[in-house]
Amino acid sequence: MTEAVTPSSPLDPPSLPPEKPGADAAIAPQDIRDGAVVALAVGVAGLLLGLLWVWLAPRVQYVSNGEAVFLRNSESEARIGADGTFFLLSAGLGVLSAVAVFLWRRRGGVPLVIGLGLGSLFAALVGWRFGLWLGPSSDLPAAALKAGKGVPFDAPLQMLAHGVLLVWPMTAVLVHLGLTALWSPRDPDPEPAWAVYPPPHVHADPTAPEPPRT
Protein backbone atom coordinates (compact mmCIF):
# COMPACT_ATOMS: atom_id res chain seq x y z
CA MET A 1 0.00 0.00 0.00
CA THR A 2 1.10 3.51 -0.68
CA GLU A 3 0.44 6.49 1.54
CA ALA A 4 -1.61 9.35 0.21
CA VAL A 5 0.44 12.47 -0.23
CA THR A 6 -1.36 15.67 0.63
CA PRO A 7 -0.40 18.40 -1.84
CA SER A 8 0.96 21.54 -0.26
CA SER A 9 -1.25 24.58 -0.26
CA PRO A 10 0.02 28.01 -1.33
CA LEU A 11 -1.38 29.29 1.96
CA ASP A 12 0.84 27.00 4.04
CA PRO A 13 3.78 28.72 5.77
CA PRO A 14 7.14 28.14 4.09
CA SER A 15 9.31 25.43 5.56
CA LEU A 16 12.43 26.51 7.41
CA PRO A 17 15.85 25.51 5.98
CA PRO A 18 17.48 22.54 7.72
CA GLU A 19 19.88 23.47 10.49
CA LYS A 20 23.54 22.65 10.11
CA PRO A 21 24.89 20.02 12.45
CA GLY A 22 26.60 21.57 15.46
CA ALA A 23 24.99 24.96 14.88
CA ASP A 24 23.70 25.03 18.45
CA ALA A 25 27.07 24.19 20.00
CA ALA A 26 27.83 26.83 22.62
CA ILE A 27 31.58 26.21 22.74
CA ALA A 28 33.62 25.51 19.62
CA PRO A 29 37.08 23.89 19.55
CA GLN A 30 38.51 27.22 18.42
CA ASP A 31 37.22 28.82 21.63
CA ILE A 32 38.99 26.20 23.74
CA ARG A 33 42.24 26.76 21.84
CA ASP A 34 41.94 30.52 22.34
CA GLY A 35 41.42 30.01 26.08
CA ALA A 36 44.53 27.82 26.31
CA VAL A 37 46.60 30.38 24.39
CA VAL A 38 45.44 33.16 26.73
CA ALA A 39 46.24 31.10 29.84
CA LEU A 40 49.75 30.33 28.56
CA ALA A 41 50.55 33.89 27.45
CA VAL A 42 49.27 35.52 30.63
CA GLY A 43 51.01 32.93 32.80
CA VAL A 44 54.38 33.70 31.22
CA ALA A 45 53.78 37.40 31.90
CA GLY A 46 54.18 36.57 35.59
CA LEU A 47 57.93 36.80 35.08
CA LEU A 48 57.48 40.52 34.38
CA LEU A 49 55.56 40.90 37.64
CA GLY A 50 58.38 39.31 39.62
CA LEU A 51 61.00 41.49 37.94
CA LEU A 52 59.06 44.68 38.61
CA TRP A 53 58.35 43.66 42.20
CA VAL A 54 62.05 43.22 42.96
CA TRP A 55 62.87 46.51 41.29
CA LEU A 56 60.16 48.70 42.84
CA ALA A 57 59.46 47.18 46.26
CA PRO A 58 60.89 49.15 49.22
CA ARG A 59 63.81 47.51 50.97
CA VAL A 60 63.94 46.29 54.55
CA GLN A 61 67.43 46.38 56.04
CA TYR A 62 68.95 44.30 58.79
CA VAL A 63 72.11 44.86 60.78
CA SER A 64 74.20 42.40 62.76
CA ASN A 65 76.11 42.95 66.01
CA GLY A 66 78.15 39.83 65.49
CA GLU A 67 75.81 37.63 67.55
CA ALA A 68 72.28 38.35 66.29
CA VAL A 69 70.48 40.09 63.45
CA PHE A 70 68.16 43.05 64.09
CA LEU A 71 65.98 45.33 62.02
CA ARG A 72 67.85 48.53 61.27
CA ASN A 73 64.66 50.55 61.61
CA SER A 74 62.01 48.77 63.64
CA GLU A 75 59.40 51.43 62.77
CA SER A 76 59.86 51.11 59.02
CA GLU A 77 56.79 50.27 56.93
CA ALA A 78 58.84 48.81 54.11
CA ARG A 79 57.62 45.28 54.84
CA ILE A 80 54.03 46.37 54.27
CA GLY A 81 55.16 48.39 51.28
CA ALA A 82 56.30 45.21 49.55
CA ASP A 83 52.74 43.88 49.68
CA GLY A 84 51.37 47.21 48.47
CA THR A 85 53.80 47.25 45.55
CA PHE A 86 52.76 43.73 44.57
CA PHE A 87 49.10 44.77 44.85
CA LEU A 88 49.48 47.79 42.56
CA LEU A 89 51.57 45.91 40.00
CA SER A 90 49.08 43.05 39.93
CA ALA A 91 46.15 45.42 39.46
CA GLY A 92 47.89 47.24 36.61
CA LEU A 93 48.91 44.03 34.85
CA GLY A 94 45.40 42.68 35.35
CA VAL A 95 43.93 45.66 33.51
CA LEU A 96 46.51 45.39 30.72
CA SER A 97 45.97 41.65 30.22
CA ALA A 98 42.18 42.08 30.16
CA VAL A 99 42.37 44.85 27.56
CA ALA A 100 44.82 42.84 25.43
CA VAL A 101 42.61 39.74 25.47
CA PHE A 102 39.54 41.81 24.64
CA LEU A 103 41.24 43.49 21.69
CA TRP A 104 42.42 40.08 20.45
CA ARG A 105 39.01 38.39 20.71
CA ARG A 106 36.18 40.87 21.08
CA ARG A 107 33.46 38.25 21.07
CA GLY A 108 34.55 36.95 24.49
CA GLY A 109 33.29 33.57 25.61
CA VAL A 110 33.45 31.27 28.61
CA PRO A 111 36.73 29.51 27.62
CA LEU A 112 38.41 32.89 27.13
CA VAL A 113 37.38 34.09 30.59
CA ILE A 114 38.45 30.82 32.21
CA GLY A 115 41.80 30.94 30.43
CA LEU A 116 42.31 34.55 31.51
CA GLY A 117 41.46 33.77 35.14
CA LEU A 118 43.63 30.66 35.41
CA GLY A 119 46.52 32.28 33.53
CA SER A 120 46.37 35.36 35.77
CA LEU A 121 46.40 33.26 38.94
CA PHE A 122 49.36 31.27 37.66
CA ALA A 123 51.11 34.52 36.68
CA ALA A 124 50.67 35.90 40.20
CA LEU A 125 52.22 32.75 41.67
CA VAL A 126 55.07 32.87 39.17
CA GLY A 127 55.71 36.55 39.91
CA TRP A 128 55.76 35.91 43.65
CA ARG A 129 58.21 33.00 43.51
CA PHE A 130 60.34 34.62 40.80
CA GLY A 131 60.61 37.81 42.84
CA LEU A 132 61.72 35.89 45.91
CA TRP A 133 64.31 34.10 43.82
CA LEU A 134 65.65 37.32 42.29
CA GLY A 135 65.67 39.22 45.57
CA PRO A 136 68.22 39.14 48.39
CA SER A 137 69.13 35.80 49.91
CA SER A 138 66.86 34.37 52.59
CA ASP A 139 69.88 33.00 54.48
CA LEU A 140 70.22 35.77 57.07
CA PRO A 141 73.25 34.37 58.94
CA ALA A 142 75.21 34.04 55.69
CA ALA A 143 74.15 37.52 54.55
CA ALA A 144 75.10 39.04 57.92
CA LEU A 145 78.47 37.32 57.86
CA LYS A 146 79.10 38.56 54.34
CA ALA A 147 78.09 42.15 55.18
CA GLY A 148 80.10 42.30 58.41
CA LYS A 149 79.41 43.58 61.89
CA GLY A 150 77.40 46.80 62.02
CA VAL A 151 76.96 46.98 58.24
CA PRO A 152 73.32 47.08 57.07
CA PHE A 153 72.20 44.64 54.40
CA ASP A 154 68.96 44.07 52.50
CA ALA A 155 66.47 41.59 53.87
CA PRO A 156 64.75 39.10 51.57
CA LEU A 157 61.41 40.02 50.06
CA GLN A 158 58.41 38.85 52.02
CA MET A 159 54.70 38.70 51.31
CA LEU A 160 52.74 39.15 54.52
CA ALA A 161 49.24 39.14 53.00
CA HIS A 162 48.93 36.29 50.53
CA GLY A 163 45.53 37.55 49.49
CA VAL A 164 47.26 39.94 47.07
CA LEU A 165 47.88 36.91 44.85
CA LEU A 166 44.20 37.13 43.85
CA VAL A 167 44.39 40.75 42.73
CA TRP A 168 45.58 39.99 39.18
CA PRO A 169 42.98 37.30 38.33
CA MET A 170 40.10 39.21 39.92
CA THR A 171 41.02 42.47 38.19
CA ALA A 172 41.56 40.78 34.82
CA VAL A 173 38.27 38.88 34.86
CA LEU A 174 36.18 41.83 36.05
CA VAL A 175 37.68 44.27 33.55
CA HIS A 176 37.33 41.79 30.69
CA LEU A 177 33.69 41.08 31.53
CA GLY A 178 33.00 44.80 31.69
CA LEU A 179 34.62 45.44 28.31
CA THR A 180 32.76 42.52 26.77
CA ALA A 181 29.43 43.73 28.13
CA LEU A 182 29.97 47.25 26.81
CA TRP A 183 31.68 46.83 23.45
CA SER A 184 31.44 43.23 22.27
CA PRO A 185 29.57 42.63 18.96
CA ARG A 186 25.90 41.93 19.49
CA ASP A 187 23.99 39.07 17.88
CA PRO A 188 21.39 40.23 15.33
CA ASP A 189 17.85 40.48 16.61
CA PRO A 190 15.64 37.53 15.64
CA GLU A 191 13.23 38.13 12.79
CA PRO A 192 9.63 38.74 13.82
CA ALA A 193 7.12 35.96 13.35
CA TRP A 194 5.34 37.75 10.52
CA ALA A 195 8.60 37.82 8.52
CA VAL A 196 9.06 34.04 8.81
CA TYR A 197 5.41 33.13 8.41
CA PRO A 198 3.67 35.85 6.37
CA PRO A 199 -0.10 36.04 6.82
CA PRO A 200 -2.08 34.38 4.01
CA HIS A 201 -3.56 36.69 1.43
CA VAL A 202 -7.33 36.90 1.36
CA HIS A 203 -8.61 36.36 -2.17
CA ALA A 204 -12.11 37.53 -3.16
CA ASP A 205 -14.54 34.90 -4.34
CA PRO A 206 -15.26 35.66 -8.04
CA THR A 207 -18.71 33.98 -7.79
CA ALA A 208 -19.85 36.18 -4.90
CA PRO A 209 -22.36 38.87 -5.85
CA GLU A 210 -21.08 42.41 -5.82
CA PRO A 211 -22.31 44.60 -2.98
CA PRO A 212 -25.03 47.07 -3.96
CA ARG A 213 -23.79 50.51 -4.86
CA THR A 214 -25.36 53.49 -3.23
Backbone torsions as a table, in degrees:
resi	resn	phi	psi	omega
1	MET	NA	146.8	178.3
2	THR	-112.9	143.7	179.6
3	GLU	-78.5	145.9	177.0
4	ALA	-77.7	130.6	-179.7
5	VAL	-98.4	122.0	179.9
6	THR	-83.2	120.2	179.3
7	PRO	-65.3	144.4	-179.8
8	SER	-73.2	144.4	179.8
9	SER	-95.4	146.1	177.0
10	PRO	-64.7	-15.2	179.1
11	LEU	-87.9	-8.4	179.7
12	ASP	-70.5	145.0	178.1
13	PRO	-66.1	146.4	-179.6
14	PRO	-65.8	146.0	179.7
15	SER	-76.3	144.6	179.8
16	LEU	-78.1	147.9	178.5
17	PRO	-66.1	148.0	180.0
18	PRO	-64.8	140.7	-179.8
19	GLU	-76.6	146.4	177.7
20	LYS	-74.0	144.9	178.6
21	PRO	-65.1	135.0	-180.0
22	GLY	82.0	8.8	-178.5
23	ALA	-69.3	-26.6	-177.7
24	ASP	-91.7	4.0	-178.8
25	ALA	-65.5	126.8	-177.2
26	ALA	-77.3	-33.9	-176.8
27	ILE	-123.4	122.0	179.1
28	ALA	-95.5	158.9	176.9
29	PRO	-57.8	-33.3	177.7
30	GLN	-62.0	-36.6	178.4
31	ASP	-64.8	-39.4	179.2
32	ILE	-66.4	-40.8	177.6
33	ARG	-63.7	-40.6	178.4
34	ASP	-63.0	-41.0	177.8
35	GLY	-62.3	-39.8	178.7
36	ALA	-66.9	-39.7	178.0
37	VAL	-63.2	-41.9	179.3
38	VAL	-63.7	-44.9	-179.9
39	ALA	-60.3	-41.5	-178.9
40	LEU	-68.9	-45.7	-177.4
41	ALA	-65.9	-43.2	-179.9
42	VAL	-69.4	-36.8	178.7
43	GLY	-61.7	-40.2	178.4
44	VAL	-66.3	-30.1	179.5
45	ALA	-64.8	-11.8	175.9
46	GLY	-61.8	-25.2	176.2
47	LEU	-62.2	-36.1	177.5
48	LEU	-66.0	-38.3	177.8
49	LEU	-61.6	-45.3	179.4
50	GLY	-63.1	-39.8	179.5
51	LEU	-64.9	-44.6	179.0
52	LEU	-67.4	-34.8	-179.8
53	TRP	-64.2	-44.6	178.2
54	VAL	-63.8	-37.6	-175.9
55	TRP	-73.8	-39.0	-170.7
56	LEU	-102.0	-18.6	-176.3
57	ALA	-67.2	138.4	176.9
58	PRO	-65.9	149.2	-175.2
59	ARG	-94.1	139.3	169.5
60	VAL	-101.8	132.8	-177.4
61	GLN	-115.4	140.7	175.4
62	TYR	-111.3	163.0	175.5
63	VAL	-143.6	144.7	-177.1
64	SER	-114.1	141.8	175.2
65	ASN	-101.1	12.5	-179.4
66	GLY	96.8	-18.6	179.9
67	GLU	-121.4	-32.2	-178.6
68	ALA	-144.3	167.8	-179.0
69	VAL	-114.2	132.7	-178.2
70	PHE	-128.7	157.1	171.7
71	LEU	-68.3	134.2	178.9
72	ARG	-67.6	-38.3	178.2
73	ASN	-132.5	101.3	-175.6
74	SER	-68.5	-18.2	-179.3
75	GLU	-96.5	7.1	-178.7
76	SER	-71.8	143.4	177.7
77	GLU	-102.3	20.1	-177.8
78	ALA	-65.9	-31.5	-179.8
79	ARG	-65.4	-39.3	175.6
80	ILE	-71.9	-32.5	179.5
81	GLY	-63.1	-28.4	177.0
82	ALA	-64.6	-41.2	176.6
83	ASP	-66.1	-40.9	178.9
84	GLY	-64.5	-37.9	177.6
85	THR	-64.8	-42.6	178.3
86	PHE	-63.6	-38.7	178.9
87	PHE	-61.3	-50.2	-177.1
88	LEU	-65.6	-41.8	178.6
89	LEU	-64.1	-40.3	179.9
90	SER	-65.9	-40.8	178.9
91	ALA	-64.1	-44.2	179.3
92	GLY	-64.3	-43.5	178.7
93	LEU	-68.7	-30.0	175.9
94	GLY	-64.5	-42.8	177.6
95	VAL	-64.4	-44.6	-178.7
96	LEU	-63.3	-43.4	-180.0
97	SER	-66.6	-37.4	178.5
98	ALA	-65.5	-43.8	179.3
99	VAL	-64.7	-41.6	-179.9
100	ALA	-63.1	-43.0	179.5
101	VAL	-66.5	-38.8	179.6
102	PHE	-65.6	-41.9	179.0
103	LEU	-67.8	-28.7	179.1
104	TRP	-75.7	-42.8	179.4
105	ARG	-135.8	94.3	-175.5
106	ARG	-70.9	-22.7	-175.8
107	ARG	-72.4	-16.2	179.0
108	GLY	70.9	-147.0	179.9
109	GLY	126.5	155.5	-178.1
110	VAL	-62.4	-47.7	179.6
111	PRO	-59.7	-34.2	179.9
112	LEU	-66.6	-41.8	179.9
113	VAL	-68.2	-40.9	178.6
114	ILE	-64.3	-43.7	177.8
115	GLY	-61.8	-39.3	179.1
116	LEU	-66.2	-42.3	-179.4
117	GLY	-66.7	-47.3	-179.8
118	LEU	-66.6	-42.1	178.6
119	GLY	-63.3	-37.2	179.3
120	SER	-69.1	-39.4	177.3
121	LEU	-64.5	-43.0	177.3
122	PHE	-63.7	-38.2	179.2
123	ALA	-64.1	-39.5	178.1
124	ALA	-63.6	-41.3	177.7
125	LEU	-65.3	-42.3	178.6
126	VAL	-63.0	-43.9	179.9
127	GLY	-62.8	-39.0	179.2
128	TRP	-63.7	-52.0	-177.4
129	ARG	-69.2	-36.3	179.7
130	PHE	-67.6	-37.3	177.6
131	GLY	-66.0	-40.8	176.8
132	LEU	-63.5	-36.2	-179.3
133	TRP	-70.9	-36.9	-179.8
134	LEU	-76.9	-27.1	-174.8
135	GLY	-72.8	-173.9	179.2
136	PRO	-59.0	157.7	-177.2
137	SER	-64.7	144.4	177.1
138	SER	-85.8	-1.8	177.7
139	ASP	-86.7	90.0	-175.2
140	LEU	-64.4	-43.3	178.6
141	PRO	-58.9	-41.9	179.5
142	ALA	-67.3	-39.9	179.1
143	ALA	-66.7	-38.5	178.5
144	ALA	-67.2	-39.0	178.8
145	LEU	-66.6	-37.0	179.0
146	LYS	-69.5	-38.2	-178.5
147	ALA	-73.6	-37.9	-178.8
148	GLY	101.7	165.2	-177.1
149	LYS	-68.2	128.8	176.8
150	GLY	76.8	4.3	-180.0
151	VAL	-101.4	122.0	179.8
152	PRO	-69.1	149.2	177.9
153	PHE	-143.9	156.0	-176.1
154	ASP	-73.3	137.4	175.5
155	ALA	-84.0	158.0	177.8
156	PRO	-67.6	154.5	176.2
157	LEU	-65.6	143.6	178.5
158	GLN	-136.9	145.6	174.2
159	MET	-113.9	110.0	-177.5
160	LEU	-82.0	-36.4	-179.2
161	ALA	-111.4	100.8	-176.8
162	HIS	-72.7	-6.8	176.7
163	GLY	-65.7	-19.1	179.3
164	VAL	-67.9	-13.5	176.7
165	LEU	-66.9	-18.6	-179.6
166	LEU	-91.1	-3.3	-175.8
167	VAL	-66.5	-46.0	-178.6
168	TRP	-61.3	-53.8	-178.6
169	PRO	-62.8	-39.2	-179.5
170	MET	-66.4	-43.8	179.6
171	THR	-64.2	-44.3	-177.6
172	ALA	-63.0	-45.5	-177.6
173	VAL	-67.4	-44.0	-178.5
174	LEU	-65.5	-43.5	179.7
175	VAL	-66.1	-41.1	-179.9
176	HIS	-64.9	-42.9	178.0
177	LEU	-63.2	-38.3	177.5
178	GLY	-65.2	-43.4	177.9
179	LEU	-64.6	-39.9	179.2
180	THR	-65.5	-39.7	179.9
181	ALA	-67.9	-30.8	-175.8
182	LEU	-89.1	-39.6	-168.8
183	TRP	-128.4	9.3	177.6
184	SER	-75.1	151.4	178.5
185	PRO	-63.6	136.8	-178.5
186	ARG	-91.2	147.7	173.8
187	ASP	-71.2	144.2	178.7
188	PRO	-63.9	146.4	178.7
189	ASP	-65.3	142.2	178.6
190	PRO	-65.3	147.7	179.6
191	GLU	-68.1	142.9	177.9
192	PRO	-65.4	161.2	-175.7
193	ALA	-62.4	-34.2	-177.8
194	TRP	-69.4	-22.0	178.2
195	ALA	-77.9	-30.9	179.0
196	VAL	-83.1	-42.2	179.4
197	TYR	-121.0	88.6	-178.5
198	PRO	-67.0	145.6	179.8
199	PRO	-65.1	143.9	179.7
200	PRO	-66.3	144.6	178.2
201	HIS	-78.7	140.4	178.9
202	VAL	-92.1	116.1	179.4
203	HIS	-98.5	138.1	179.2
204	ALA	-74.9	143.1	178.0
205	ASP	-76.9	116.2	-176.7
206	PRO	-66.5	-20.6	-178.0
207	THR	-87.6	-7.9	-179.9
208	ALA	-72.6	140.1	179.8
209	PRO	-68.1	144.7	179.2
210	GLU	-70.2	144.0	178.8
211	PRO	-65.9	145.2	179.2
212	PRO	-63.2	138.3	177.9
213	ARG	-89.7	141.6	179.9
214	THR	-104.8	NA	NA
